[in-house]
Structure formats: C-alpha cells, structure tokens
C-alpha cells in the first residue's frame, strides 16, 4: 500500500494552478505525487485525524527533493485529510 491522493477538482487561481483532493494515509509517513510541477503552498483540513501532522512540499518523507511531491509525517494509518495545493 501507499499513501493515496484523490484529486476532486483542479482550477486556476491568478497565475497558479490549484488542486483540491483527499489524502489518505496508510502509515506514519509517506508522500504523494500531486500532478503539479512545483508546489508553492498547501492548505489542509482534517476529515478523520488522530494526531498532528507535518507537511513538506516538493520533498519525499525522507527529505529528498522531489518537485511536485507532498510528504506527510507524524500521521496515523487511516488518517484522511482534505488538501488544497497551490503551484505551477
């Protein structure tokens, strides 16, 4: 298994692409490809969350740079988040 990111909508806000979706965790750390070339910022809201989380934009959970990737750490398997990403 792997973390999953299900895109529910894509749009444009000014000069940035925006992707809305639902991220589901299957462990305590993981990353997802977002479809963006470069992430500028992330906004989130918990749907079902048991602990606090940390996000790293344009990185894998190991800290390695990976353009367009969102890493999530400190979560619990089964946590679900609403995610909005801004980028290009």
N, C-alpha and C positions, 0 to 999 in steps of 0.2 A: 504494500500500500504506500501511498504518498499523500502529502497534503494536496487538496484539490481547490481550485479556484474556478467557480462557475460564473461566467460573465452574464449579467442580466441586461445591461444596456451600455452602449458606447455613444458618446456625443463629443461635441467640441465646445469649449468654453474659452472665448477670446482666441488666443493663439496656442492653446494647449488642448491636447486630446484628453478625454476623461473616460475612465472605465469604471463602471459600478458592478459589483458582484458579491458573491458569498464565498468565503474561505472556510474550509473545514479542516481541522487539524486531526491527524491520526497518531500523534506522538507529542513529545515535549518541545521539539524543534523541527523546523522544515522550511522549505522555500517553494515558491510557485513562479512559473513564467506568467507574466501578466499580459503579454501581447503588445506592450509599449516598448519603444526602443530605449527610452530613458525615463525613469520615474523622478518627478520633481518633489511631490509630496503625497502623503497618504492620510486619509481620514477614516476612522473606524467607529463602529458601534457594536457592542456585543449582542448577539442573538441568544446564545447559550454559552456562558463562560464561567468557569470555576476558579480562575486565577488571573492575575495580571499578566500582561504580555509585553514584549518589546518587539519593535519592527526595525528592520534595516533595509533601506531602499538601495536598489542596484547592487545587492550583495546576496551571497548564499549564507546559510546559517553558520557556516564555518568562518565567515568574514571575508571570503574571497570575492573580489569584484565580479559582478555578473550583470551587465546592463539589462534593465527591464525586468529584473527579478526582485521579488519581495520576500525577505526572510522573516520568519516569526520564531521567537524563542520565549520560553517561560510559560508556555500554554500546557493544557492537559488534553490528552487524546479525547476527541469528541467535541471539543470547543468549536463553536461556529460564530463567525464574525461577518458583519456587513462591512465591505471595504469599498472606498472610493479612491481612485488613484488619478493623479494629475501628472501629465508628462508629454512626451513627444513620441 
